Amino acid sequence: MTVPADVGLGPQATYEAFLAEGRFMIQRSRSTGEYVFWPKVMARSGAMDLEWVEAGGLGTVYAITVNRKQGGSHNVALVDLAEGPRMMSHIAGVETVPIGTKVRARVETAPVPRVVFDPVSEEVA
């Protein structure tokens, strides 16, 4: 699904507004088809004709680390999106997963809007 370009907002503010609505959107160049994440005004190729599109939501864990402390632990993961970009996030509901695990994105809106990933079975991916 394509949406109009940001209306008076910069790329980061537009991305955050989509998250607040529960939508995981990324940018794509109309001319090259290149996907962009983090939000920017220009793709790596130099293309500036970026539009917002709904992310498919599937990805693969590229790297993960677990931060442990007395109050509990949490992971920080690098996820390669199916569209190509890599993003830093969190794998929900688990302490860690193996590199290469297939995951699906979802938007958590509290306490602040953010994209997190859930592990998925190979049959579902």
Sequence and secondary structure as in RCSB ss.txt:
>XXXX:A:sequence
MTVPADVGLGPQATYEAFLAEGRFMIQRSRSTGEYVFWPKVMARSGAMDLEWVEAGGLGTVYAITVNRKQGGSHN
VALVDLAEGPRMMSHIAGVETVPIGTKVRARVETAPVPRVVFDPVSEEVA
>XXXX:A:secstr
 EE   SSS HHHHHHHHHHTT  EEEEETTT  EE S  SS TTS   EEEEE   EEEEEEEEEEEETTEEEE
EEEEEETTS EEEE BTTSS   TT EEEEEEE SSS EEEEEE  TTT 
